[in-house]
Amino acid sequence: MSLLRSRLTMSQNVHRNLNPGGYIELFSSNHPVACDDGTLPEDSALVQWSRLLLDASRKMGVPMDCDQYHEQRLKDAGFVNIVRKDYVWPTNTWPRDPKMKELGMLQHFQYSLPYSTPYLAYDQQSLNGSTNTPHSQVCGAMNVLTADYRR
């Protein structure tokens, strides 16, 4: 989950506090989720869930599709020799490779959790019971989609 409202400030603070030769590693997942072999239907529960999550994050001002801006933000903060590595990350245990199977199992577990406590912390107003926040408005739909995904 993306909790930073000012990623540039965070990058600048990291750059200022690193020792010479130090580095930072950033991780972010793509939203909406996609499949590298075209087998994930656009109307699947997982894609719908991911789109709702992205929409809610944008409305709250902390968009989850920030990975496309990491390189420029790091350059703006003063970093040099920036290296980007993209990885395919499975969401289930279908891969044959044991390491990818394990990663998929862990990701599937994370996606299978009810859309509740860890994600509600994302929006403090949701914890206070407000139903007028972008996050809380999609929680009901996401619980349904998460349940559908778990099947």
C-alpha positions in Angstrom: 0.0 0.0 0.0 1.2 3.4 -0.8 1.0 5.7 2.3 3.3 8.5 1.2 1.7 11.7 0.0 5.1 13.2 -0.9 7.3 10.6 -2.4 9.7 13.3 -3.7 10.2 14.6 -0.2 10.8 11.0 1.0 13.4 10.5 -1.8 15.1 13.7 -0.9 15.3 12.8 2.8 16.7 9.4 1.9 19.3 10.9 -0.4 20.4 13.5 2.2 20.8 10.8 4.9 22.6 8.1 2.9 26.3 7.7 3.3 28.4 8.0 0.0 27.9 4.8 -2.0 24.6 4.1 -0.2 21.5 3.1 -2.1 17.7 2.7 -1.8 15.5 -0.1 -3.1 11.9 0.6 -3.9 9.2 -1.9 -4.5 5.8 -1.3 -5.9 3.2 -3.5 -7.6 1.3 -2.7 -10.8 -2.3 -1.7 -10.6 -4.4 -2.7 -12.2 -2.9 -6.2 -12.1 -2.1 -7.8 -15.4 -0.9 -11.1 -16.8 2.2 -11.6 -18.9 0.6 -14.3 -21.0 -2.8 -12.7 -21.6 -4.8 -15.3 -19.6 -6.2 -13.0 -17.0 -9.7 -11.9 -18.1 -10.4 -8.2 -17.8 -13.7 -9.0 -16.0 -12.1 -11.3 -13.4 -12.6 -10.5 -9.7 -8.9 -9.9 -9.3 -8.7 -7.2 -12.1 -11.9 -5.6 -10.8 -10.6 -5.6 -7.2 -7.3 -4.1 -8.4 -9.0 -1.3 -10.4 -11.2 -0.4 -7.4 -8.2 -0.3 -5.2 -6.3 1.9 -7.7 -9.3 4.2 -8.0 -9.7 4.6 -4.2 -5.9 5.3 -3.8 -6.1 8.0 -6.4 -9.1 9.6 -4.8 -7.2 9.7 -1.5 -4.2 11.3 -3.1 -1.8 8.4 -2.7 -2.1 6.6 -6.1 -0.8 3.0 -6.2 0.4 3.3 -9.8 3.4 5.3 -8.7 6.0 2.9 -10.0 6.1 4.7 -13.3 7.5 7.8 -11.6 10.2 6.2 -9.3 13.1 6.9 -11.7 12.3 10.5 -12.3 11.6 11.2 -8.7 14.9 9.6 -7.7 16.7 11.8 -10.3 15.0 14.9 -9.0 16.2 14.0 -5.5 19.8 13.8 -6.7 20.3 10.0 -7.1 22.6 8.8 -9.9 23.2 5.4 -11.5 19.5 4.5 -11.2 18.7 0.9 -12.1 15.2 -0.4 -12.7 14.4 -4.1 -12.6 10.9 -5.3 -13.4 9.8 -8.7 -12.2 6.8 -10.9 -12.9 5.2 -11.8 -9.6 2.7 -14.7 -9.5 -0.5 -14.4 -7.6 -1.1 -18.1 -7.1 0.6 -21.5 -6.9 0.4 -22.4 -10.6 4.0 -21.8 -11.6 6.1 -24.9 -11.9 9.3 -23.2 -10.6 9.5 -23.9 -6.8 10.6 -20.3 -6.0 7.8 -18.8 -8.1 5.3 -21.2 -6.7 6.3 -20.1 -3.1 6.1 -16.4 -4.1 2.7 -17.1 -5.7 1.4 -18.9 -2.5 2.5 -15.9 -0.4 0.9 -13.4 -2.8 -2.3 -15.4 -3.0 -2.5 -15.5 0.8 -2.1 -11.7 0.9 -4.9 -11.2 -1.7 -7.1 -13.7 0.1 -7.2 -11.8 3.3 -10.5 -10.0 3.8 -10.3 -6.5 2.7 -10.4 -5.1 6.2 -8.0 -4.2 9.0 -4.6 -3.8 7.2 -6.2 -1.9 4.4 -8.6 0.2 6.6 -5.5 1.6 8.3 -4.9 3.2 5.0 -7.7 5.6 5.6 -8.1 6.7 9.2 -11.7 7.9 8.6 -12.7 4.4 7.7 -11.5 3.3 11.1 -13.8 5.9 12.6 -16.8 4.4 10.9 -17.3 7.1 8.2 -18.9 5.8 5.0 -18.1 9.0 3.1 -14.5 8.3 2.2 -13.4 6.9 -1.2 -11.8 4.0 0.6 -14.8 3.0 2.7 -17.2 3.4 -0.2 -15.4 0.6 -2.1 -14.7 -1.7 0.8 -18.0 -3.5 0.5 -17.4 -4.1 -3.2 -13.9 -5.2 -2.5 -15.0 -7.6 0.2 -17.3 -9.3 -2.3 -14.6 -9.3 -5.0 -12.0 -10.7 -2.6 -14.4 -13.4 -1.6 -15.0 -14.2 -5.3 -11.2 -14.2 -5.9 -10.7 -16.7 -3.1 -12.9 -19.3 -4.8 
